[in-house]
């Protein structure tokens, strides 16, 4: 048992962290236009609605099949 424990011990060393200034890039202005944001929101709402519809129909179909088997 002790051989197994001795073989599984690993040595870990950490590299020293440099104390330089942080690397930050300041960007002035908007990252995207208002029309791009509107299109992204509309596309997200449409996809969310479609996914919820498909999941809802799937669950309803499954529960309908289950109810039909239990009713016999």
Secondary structure, DSSP 8 states (H G I E B T S, - for coil): -HHHHHHT-----------S--------S-SS-HHHHHHHHHHHHHHHHHHHHHHHHHHHHHHHHHHHHHT-
